[in-house]
Amino acid sequence: MSVVFIIRGGLIALLCCTGLVALNASASDAPVTLSGTKEWRLTNAEGHPYRIMISEPEGELPYTGGYPVLYVLDANAYFASLHEAKRAQKAYRKAIIVGIGYPGDKPLNFLRRSYDFSPPVPEDRNDPPQGGQDQLLDFIERTLMPKVAKHYTVDEDQQSLYGHSFGGMFAVYALFSRPELFDHIVSASPSLWWHDHYLLPPERRFTKQVMDRTIDVTHTSLALIVAERDSPQEVQNTVALQKRLQPLSAHGLRSSVTVIEDEDHMSVPFRIENLVLREVLTARRR
């Protein structure tokens, strides 16, 4: 007996030698939801709203006594695939992923991220508005992290940050300016060229502090990732940054650079979910 399915206007028609049977293909138009997640709406000290997306941990507490936490920038675009990659692999299910996104359904909010991830600039170069990097770090440190710790048992020695492009630039700034805030940083295709390589002075201060032993990076890591088809400038800047930081391995800083073949600037985040999780969730302190 031959069977043919014909789909018309939400109905599936099952055609066989004995006749035609109509089946309802969609009982409702409910949106797809992600199991194991919740969402908060928070505002920073300046009154700017954020969508906070939580991928909840599964299973008993790890032997460390707390769940590791990965904070993800541009969560509207990148949270869902990281969440599902985490849930699909038993080794990662005990992690918490905290996505930092924006109201609305745009994958990337150009104006908000341009402000949040960037340094202050002269007024004649302030289009789009920039300069919110320290406000965002304050929000993460003083509002978001305490709320996460209030709702979950957190391993304070396993808190990480992941960002791409402008978010990758911000993640590197977070390491240089507040090295105690995150244990592991993953920076994909960072815009290190931005504003005349503005991260160079913070990098020099960070390096001096490490060399002088005024900050402890014994258990800190920076994973730099670039796409093969990123601009030559981005690839070269990223490789050069890792080379400059390599001597700090004598003080404990673990740094690496990975080039992802056959990808470009916008496609690379969707090739590296597993690499991101492995970088931040397999490191051990004790």
C-alpha positions in Angstrom: 0.0 0.0 0.0 1.4 3.4 -0.9 1.2 6.3 1.6 1.6 10.0 0.7 1.5 12.9 3.2 0.2 16.2 1.8 0.4 19.3 4.0 -2.0 22.2 3.4 -2.8 25.0 5.8 -1.9 23.2 9.0 -3.7 20.0 7.9 -1.9 16.8 7.0 -3.8 14.7 4.4 -3.0 11.0 4.6 -3.6 9.6 1.2 -3.6 5.9 0.7 -5.3 3.3 -1.5 -8.3 3.1 0.9 -9.1 6.8 0.9 -8.2 10.2 2.3 -7.9 11.0 6.1 -7.4 14.6 7.4 -5.2 15.1 10.5 -4.8 18.3 12.4 -1.1 19.2 12.2 -1.0 21.9 14.8 -3.4 22.0 17.7 -2.0 25.3 18.9 0.5 28.0 18.0 2.3 28.0 21.3 5.9 29.2 21.1 8.8 26.8 21.6 10.2 27.0 25.1 13.5 25.8 26.5 13.2 23.2 29.2 15.3 23.8 32.3 15.4 27.6 32.0 13.9 30.7 33.6 14.1 34.4 32.9 14.5 37.4 35.1 14.1 41.1 34.3 16.6 43.3 36.0 17.7 46.9 35.7 21.1 48.5 36.4 21.8 51.5 38.6 21.1 53.8 35.6 17.7 52.2 35.0 18.6 50.3 31.9 16.7 46.9 31.6 18.2 43.5 30.9 16.8 40.1 30.1 18.6 37.6 32.2 18.3 34.0 31.0 19.1 31.2 33.4 20.0 27.7 32.4 19.5 25.9 35.7 21.8 23.2 37.0 20.8 19.5 37.0 21.7 17.0 39.6 23.3 17.1 43.0 25.9 19.6 44.1 29.4 19.0 42.7 32.1 17.9 45.1 33.3 21.5 45.3 30.1 22.4 47.2 28.7 24.8 44.5 27.6 24.9 40.9 30.0 26.6 38.3 28.5 29.6 36.6 29.1 30.8 33.0 28.0 34.4 32.2 27.2 34.9 28.5 27.0 38.2 26.8 24.6 38.9 23.9 22.4 36.2 25.3 19.5 36.8 22.8 21.8 35.3 20.2 23.9 32.8 22.0 22.1 31.6 25.1 19.9 28.9 23.6 22.6 26.9 21.8 24.9 26.9 24.8 22.0 25.8 27.0 21.1 22.9 24.8 24.8 21.9 24.4 25.1 21.9 28.1 22.0 19.8 28.7 22.9 17.2 26.0 26.2 16.4 27.8 26.2 14.8 31.2 29.5 16.2 32.1 28.2 19.8 31.9 24.7 19.5 33.3 25.6 20.7 36.8 26.6 24.1 35.4 24.6 27.3 35.5 24.5 29.5 32.4 23.5 33.1 33.0 22.7 34.9 29.8 22.8 38.7 29.8 20.5 39.9 27.1 18.2 42.8 26.2 14.4 43.2 26.0 12.9 42.3 22.7 13.6 39.5 20.2 16.5 40.9 18.2 19.4 38.5 18.3 21.9 41.4 18.6 20.8 44.8 20.0 23.3 47.1 18.2 22.7 50.3 20.3 22.7 48.6 23.7 25.7 46.4 23.1 27.7 49.3 21.5 27.2 51.2 24.7 27.6 48.4 27.2 30.8 46.8 25.8 32.8 50.0 25.0 35.0 52.6 26.7 34.2 56.3 26.9 35.2 58.2 23.8 35.4 61.9 22.8 32.0 63.5 22.0 32.9 63.8 18.4 33.3 60.1 18.1 30.4 59.1 20.4 28.0 57.8 17.6 26.6 55.4 18.5 26.7 56.2 22.2 29.6 54.4 23.9 31.2 54.2 27.3 29.2 51.8 29.4 31.8 49.1 30.1 32.2 49.9 33.8 28.5 50.3 34.3 28.0 46.8 32.9 30.7 45.4 35.1 29.2 47.1 38.1 25.8 45.6 37.2 27.3 42.1 36.9 29.3 42.4 40.1 26.8 44.2 42.4 23.4 43.2 41.1 23.5 40.1 39.0 26.1 37.9 40.8 24.5 38.4 44.2 21.1 37.5 42.8 22.4 34.4 41.2 24.2 33.4 44.5 20.9 34.1 46.4 19.0 31.6 44.3 21.6 28.9 43.7 24.6 27.4 45.6 27.4 28.9 43.5 31.0 27.8 43.4 32.7 31.1 43.8 36.0 29.7 42.4 34.3 28.7 39.1 32.7 31.8 37.6 33.4 32.6 34.0 32.6 35.1 31.2 32.1 34.5 27.5 31.7 37.2 24.8 31.9 37.5 21.1 33.1 40.4 18.9 32.4 43.6 20.9 31.5 41.3 23.8 34.9 39.5 23.4 36.6 42.9 23.7 34.6 43.6 26.8 35.5 40.2 28.2 39.2 41.0 27.8 38.7 44.4 29.5 37.0 42.6 32.4 40.1 40.5 32.9 42.4 43.5 32.8 40.4 45.8 34.9 38.8 43.4 37.5 40.9 40.2 37.4 39.3 38.9 40.6 35.8 38.9 39.2 36.0 35.9 36.8 38.2 32.8 37.0 37.9 32.0 33.2 37.4 34.3 30.2 36.5 33.1 26.7 36.8 35.9 24.1 35.7 35.1 20.6 36.8 37.3 17.7 37.5 40.3 20.0 37.5 43.8 18.5 40.9 44.6 19.9 41.4 47.3 17.3 38.6 49.4 18.7 39.3 53.0 19.6 43.0 53.0 18.6 43.7 49.7 20.5 42.4 51.2 23.7 43.0 48.0 25.6 46.8 48.3 25.5 47.1 50.6 28.5 44.9 48.3 30.7 46.9 45.3 29.4 50.1 46.9 30.5 48.8 47.7 34.0 47.4 44.2 34.3 50.8 42.7 33.3 52.7 44.9 35.7 50.3 43.9 38.6 50.8 40.2 37.8 54.6 40.6 37.6 54.6 42.6 40.9 52.4 39.9 42.5 49.8 42.5 43.5 47.1 40.3 41.9 46.8 36.6 41.9 46.1 34.8 38.6 47.2 31.4 39.7 43.8 29.9 38.7 42.9 32.3 35.9 42.6 31.5 32.2 41.9 33.4 29.0 40.8 31.5 25.9 41.0 33.5 22.7 39.2 32.2 19.7 39.1 33.6 16.2 37.5 32.5 12.9 39.8 31.6 10.0 37.9 34.2 7.9 37.9 37.0 10.5 39.7 40.0 9.1 43.5 39.6 9.1 43.7 42.4 11.6 41.5 40.6 14.1 43.4 37.4 13.7 46.8 39.1 14.0 45.8 41.2 17.0 44.4 38.2 18.8 47.4 36.0 18.2 49.7 38.9 19.3 47.8 39.4 22.5 48.2 35.8 23.5 51.9 36.0 22.7 52.3 39.1 24.9 50.5 37.4 27.8 52.3 34.0 27.5 55.2 35.0 29.9 52.5 35.4 32.6 52.1 31.7 32.6 55.0 31.7 35.1 52.5 33.3 37.5 49.7 30.9 36.7 47.8 32.7 33.9 46.7 30.1 31.4 46.2 31.6 27.9 45.5 30.1 24.5 44.4 31.0 21.0 42.4 28.8 18.7 41.6 29.5 15.0 38.4 27.9 13.8 38.6 26.8 10.2 36.0 27.5 7.5 34.1 30.1 9.7 33.7 33.9 9.5 33.1 36.5 12.1 29.4 36.0 12.5 29.3 32.2 12.1 32.0 31.3 14.5 29.9 31.5 17.7 27.7 28.7 16.4 30.7 26.4 16.0 32.3 26.8 19.4 29.6 26.1 22.0 31.4 22.9 23.1 34.8 24.5 23.1 33.4 27.3 25.3 31.9 24.8 27.8 35.0 22.7 27.9 37.3 25.7 28.5 35.3 26.9 31.5 33.9 23.7 33.0 36.7 21.3 33.0 39.3 23.5 34.8 40.0 22.3 38.4 41.3 24.2 41.4 41.4 21.4 43.9 
